[in-house]
Amino acid sequence: MSQRHIEDTTDESRAPLLDVSDLSVRFDGSDEQVYAVNGVDLSVERGETVGIVGESGSGKSVTALSVLKMLEDTASVTGTVRFDGEDLLTLDDDAMRDLRGDRISMIYQDPGSSLNPVLSTGDQVSETIRTHRPPAGEGVSWLERSVLGNLFRSKDSAIRHEQSWEQTVDLFERVGIPLPEQRALEYPHEFSGGMKQRALIAMAISCQPDLLIADEPTTALDVTIEAQILDLLAEVQETFGTSILFITHDMGVVREVCDSVAVMYAGHLVERAETEALFESPKHPYTKALLRSVPRLEGGTELDPLPGQVPKFTEEPTGCPFASRCEAVNDACYDAFPPAYPVGPDDSPLSVRSRGAVAGDPVRDPPVRRSDRTYDHVAHCVLYGADETLTAPVESPTVEGTDSQVSTSAAPEGSDSR
Ligand code: SF4
């Protein structure tokens, strides 16, 4: 985990680098609408690593792609996505192009389809550097920005190419690609899966981004390469103070690399907590079920999978999204989704005012913020705690917790987590 966010004390550094508020995404198809993300609040502090976990279909990748405004045209996005104080949803295409690959970059979950097969890996990384880091006083022509710029280099751009190529070879060496000068000339089909992922990471860190979005960066890798990639990301964060939004199915990885965790289910953020707080004392029934389904190394415990599937909402969701699979479900759960609220270790609601919030602040979905240390744990439900509208008591079986001794990979499978 990074220590940088703990050391920052200036007023400027106290504001989250990324502040997502009430984010909703709806896809309008010809036959139906899909409510993919529903009122998500999420913040990432400077230098912090935030994990987003949840099964396939929970909206993790859609949330990440919303930040970069890379969703298809059928998507309707509402809410605010503040990055360093600026609402990205209001920026035009040119402004977003300047940000992508520069201040915000992304490692995609499938390195095989994320690299251009007709360009050398080195050309693809150096193109990013030339686009965002031209020498002082020099612009980069549209030709150089394009794929053609890699194939037909003008005399004027020769120096720029030489500089960016040297930086690319340095990056390849840094991410652990052997014989970097030679490998930078090779094409993606000549790279193994792990090598492609390293090339993508080299591209993602080439401009020293403030925010790195890693969408299941180790899903396709064996455990040895996975460990190397995680070490590499930690080194990048340590060196550049990069914030990381880490999307994964793997609870073991989350526990190892994340400062805090957001749990998503069916497009809703159901729980947010400091990492250890989440593993030691999960609050939401879905989080408990998710942790119980993690395979464990110690013997004698049977795997306890969560039955059923994540629902796809084709109408605006009203009740609790987890109602169809929750063992503690009550009739009232289908009518309203209990609000999120700050919760103490004993599941009791924390007083908003007593923790420093201003009177009148909305109680719904208060974010966990490290910089002002407002809350350690925020969750929906805890069987209807802190809710003034859902008065019906839940008469249901106790939802068991988990000992959370996660020591190996969680494995709700599926490479597409949208
Ligand atoms: S008890 Fe009801 S509100 Fe709470 S998680 Fe289960 S279904 Fe949702």
Residues whose N, C-alpha, C, O or C-beta is under 5 A from the ligand:
A	BS01	SF4	P285 C320 F322 A323 C326 A328 V329 N330 C333 C381 L383
